[in-house]
Amino acid sequence: LDNLTAIARRVPMTSGLRAADGFHPYAALAERAARLATGLSDRGIGAGDAVAILLPNGPELFAVAYALFGLGAIAMPLNSAAPAPELTAAARRASAKAIVARPSLAVVAAEVAASTAPDSPLPVILSGADGLDLLARSQPTTLAAPSADAPALYLFSSGSTGRPKIVPHTHGEMLAN
């Protein structure tokens, strides 16, 4: 998150992401990510916690991922078109602590949350006014920089066996890329 904030300070307000809903300057995305990081931290998400993400590619996914990176947590984007049992298996494999999803996937996210941890379903945070927007009202706080060798991103690959495996990427890798 510090890297994104530093970049946002150096580039003009015309630098950012373009999406169907308009233009999103990096400065605004960095601010949203910082606020989301505080809100997620207040919800118990911290360093080393994997969070399953069921959001389409776009500014919201970008802000959520950077919020998680800022906390030292692990962003785990999942294929929202995958069946619930496959999503549940991924969430279990990564020991996910929460799920962030768009409202149209609320039912699937709730099923995955309940199936992943039957005794204590994972929290589901939906994008929109009652979820991420509410968390983004938090005042940003100073976050400790995560270790370069700590995992930042989990992607999944079926490799040669056809069974999905976690492919971890560290904070150091993410900065180098």
Disulfide bonds with the S-S distance in Angstrom:
none
